[in-house]
Amino acid sequence: MRFIVIALLIAIVVSLASALLFVYRDSGQSANRAVKALTLRVTLSVLLFLVLIGGHYFGWISGHL
């Protein structure tokens, strides 16, 4: 479970960095690649949230209180 969360976090950061690169490189002419990269980042963030909620629900991860 830990590796899935770490992999998703790395993928989110890479997607965000690539969107930043596309914004600077395209210089405002075509934002399609940046929008796709940001859409991928949001999708990965939602997937990470669902994985964490599901992991907690099924007992794969537990909170430390």
C-alpha positions as a Markdown table, in Angstrom:
| # | Residue | x | y | z |
|---|---|---|---|---|
| 1 | Met | 0.0 | 0.0 | 0.0 |
| 2 | Arg | 2.9 | 2.3 | 0.8 |
| 3 | Phe | 4.4 | 1.9 | -2.7 |
| 4 | Ile | 1.1 | 2.7 | -4.4 |
| 5 | Val | 0.7 | 6.0 | -2.4 |
| 6 | Ile | 4.3 | 7.0 | -3.1 |
| 7 | Ala | 4.0 | 6.2 | -6.8 |
| 8 | Leu | 0.8 | 8.3 | -7.0 |
| 9 | Leu | 2.4 | 11.2 | -5.2 |
| 10 | Ile | 5.4 | 11.1 | -7.6 |
| 11 | Ala | 3.1 | 10.9 | -10.6 |
| 12 | Ile | 1.2 | 13.9 | -9.3 |
| 13 | Val | 4.4 | 16.0 | -8.9 |
| 14 | Val | 5.6 | 14.9 | -12.3 |
| 15 | Ser | 2.3 | 15.9 | -13.9 |
| 16 | Leu | 2.3 | 19.3 | -12.2 |
| 17 | Ala | 5.9 | 19.9 | -13.3 |
| 18 | Ser | 5.1 | 18.9 | -16.9 |
| 19 | Ala | 2.2 | 21.3 | -17.0 |
| 20 | Leu | 4.4 | 24.1 | -15.8 |
| 21 | Leu | 6.9 | 23.2 | -18.5 |
| 22 | Phe | 4.1 | 23.2 | -21.1 |
| 23 | Val | 2.9 | 26.6 | -20.0 |
| 24 | Tyr | 6.3 | 28.2 | -20.3 |
| 25 | Arg | 7.3 | 26.4 | -23.5 |
| 26 | Asp | 4.0 | 27.0 | -25.4 |
| 27 | Ser | 4.0 | 30.7 | -24.4 |
| 28 | Gly | 0.2 | 31.0 | -24.4 |
| 29 | Gln | -0.4 | 29.9 | -27.9 |
| 30 | Ser | -1.9 | 26.5 | -27.2 |
| 31 | Ala | -2.8 | 25.4 | -23.7 |
| 32 | Asn | -4.1 | 22.0 | -24.7 |
| 33 | Arg | -1.0 | 20.1 | -23.3 |
| 34 | Ala | -1.0 | 22.0 | -20.1 |
| 35 | Val | -4.7 | 21.5 | -19.6 |
| 36 | Lys | -4.3 | 17.7 | -20.2 |
| 37 | Ala | -1.4 | 17.5 | -17.8 |
| 38 | Leu | -3.4 | 19.4 | -15.1 |
| 39 | Thr | -6.5 | 17.2 | -15.8 |
| 40 | Leu | -4.2 | 14.2 | -15.3 |
| 41 | Arg | -3.0 | 15.7 | -12.0 |
| 42 | Val | -6.5 | 16.2 | -10.7 |
| 43 | Thr | -7.4 | 12.7 | -11.7 |
| 44 | Leu | -4.4 | 11.2 | -9.9 |
| 45 | Ser | -5.2 | 13.3 | -6.8 |
| 46 | Val | -8.8 | 12.0 | -6.7 |
| 47 | Leu | -7.4 | 8.4 | -7.2 |
| 48 | Leu | -5.0 | 8.9 | -4.4 |
| 49 | Phe | -7.8 | 10.1 | -2.2 |
| 50 | Leu | -10.0 | 7.1 | -3.1 |
| 51 | Val | -7.1 | 4.7 | -2.4 |
| 52 | Leu | -6.5 | 6.2 | 1.0 |
| 53 | Ile | -10.2 | 6.1 | 1.9 |
| 54 | Gly | -10.5 | 2.6 | 0.6 |
| 55 | Gly | -7.3 | 1.5 | 2.5 |
| 56 | His | -8.7 | 2.9 | 5.7 |
| 57 | Tyr | -12.1 | 1.3 | 5.2 |
| 58 | Phe | -10.7 | -2.2 | 4.5 |
| 59 | Gly | -8.2 | -1.9 | 7.3 |
| 60 | Trp | -5.0 | -1.9 | 5.1 |
| 61 | Ile | -3.9 | 1.4 | 6.8 |
| 62 | Ser | -4.8 | 2.7 | 10.2 |
| 63 | Gly | -4.8 | 6.1 | 11.7 |
| 64 | His | -2.5 | 7.0 | 14.6 |
| 65 | Leu | -4.4 | 8.8 | 17.3 |
